[in-house]
Amino acid sequence: MSGEFTGTGRMVHLVLRRDRVLLPSWVVFFAATAVLSASATAELYPTEQSRIEAAETVNSTAATVALYGRIYDPTSLGALSMLKMTVLYAALISVFMVRMLVRHTRADEETGRLELVGSGAVGRAAPLTAAFVVVGSATLLLGLLTGLGLVAVGLPTEGSVLFGAGWAATALCFTAVAAVAAQVTTTGRAANGLTFLVIGFAYALRAVGDLAEKGPGWLSWLSPIGWNQQIRAYAGDRWSVLALPLLATAVLVPVAFALRQRRDLGAGLLPDRPGRPVGRMGSPFGLAWRLQRGVLLAWTAGSALLSVVMGSVAHNVTGLLNSPGMAEIIRQLGGAQALTDAFIAAELGLVSAIVAAYGISAASMLGAEEATGHAEGVLAAATPRTRWVASHAVIALAGVAWLLFVTGAGTAVGHGAAVGDFTRTGAIVAAALAHVPAAWVLVGLVLAVWGLWPRAAGAVWGVWVLFLVVGEFGTLWNLPTWAMDLSPFAHSPLLPGPDADLTGLVWLPVVAAALVAGGVVAFSRRDVQST
């Protein structure tokens, strides 16, 4: 059995060599984000009374509770400072660590790198072990740096250490899920997509559980993200809850190794079905659709489920604001319908950013096909480069529009069924589709970067995260308007609702089209690269 782990040290060195810049940069970035958030919040809410008022506003606003969770100690500066970090950024960190693990396991296996490495003195379990060692160490380092940074800005030591530990444990849990997914699927994109759906589902369970009652509902206790919230750093410091993600990790890691032992290199627990004896794909688009349809169908199912749940709780917003003072504020804002519309608009904005991740992934398929040598085989036939690029670009762009349509329709159905009124279906669907151009800009950016510099295309994921961070914390950090306006999501109209700025719907598609065209032209003028 020891021979299975032969060469693990060398594989660890290889992983660290490949990610010597990316991994430390993102660890420092996430830790610094938490520290900056805590520092800025301390200046905004210097007194206990100001923190209590802010916490009561948060806990009485369903949209905020669904997005970020509740504040369990209204007097705690730490609980208020880490509100957005506790669930939203735990999910983002998990997404990053999942991509790192899949990159060095299933993705390398798919491209043939592990077959080449495995021809030497490297055991079957060494690549997975090395990936776990590096990613696990990165999560622990992130938790340590975050905890120390929060202590340095004046937050309580115990809560700071627990908060960092919660981030690390949550990321480890989802990394273990990704390790299992990497054994089940046959491609890196499928492994990432499957794990991302698990993360999204966990986020949705936590949101519904938090909205169900004043305390956490039972659905929150089914979610690793909910577990991180129920650790309650700075609001009780419940160390015992930390055992849940660690126990889940301890169960899933041996499962991943056991599944690795039961399959051949390049295969998955769910093998690809054999194709037809005679090929029937006569166009690049048919091939692109064949490659991408499974992931799109999975995203469709996840978007439909999430949006129906989201729509079904929208009408509960005003029910949580039942004090006389809040009733008067609701009346001045335009009534219960205006508050419900604000909740839906906020949720659609968040979902649109998530759907943009699908667009980035779908457009990145061009780079994966080129790196594996498949593109060279396709282009060796009578297939123009522009048609091949356009086939994947159309699926990415159309897939984004389709997913946001599904999101709008699901939200409308959930909301209509809850209130017994479907007259607002069209308005909600239109509100979701209004976010399509912003997501298209990210797709265009992937194509433009890939066309110019294929190896740098993965950096668009970092740009996507930066846009999310700026959108969430730009105002809190007093960033200049021009910096926040760099994000395309900042220019999506907040619909449904009155007085929405629709100018972004005019120029965002133009920017997206220019980026797509630039990527096509750049690719047509360079050599095809492969590993």
Beta strands, then each sheet from edge to edge (+ up, - down):
end
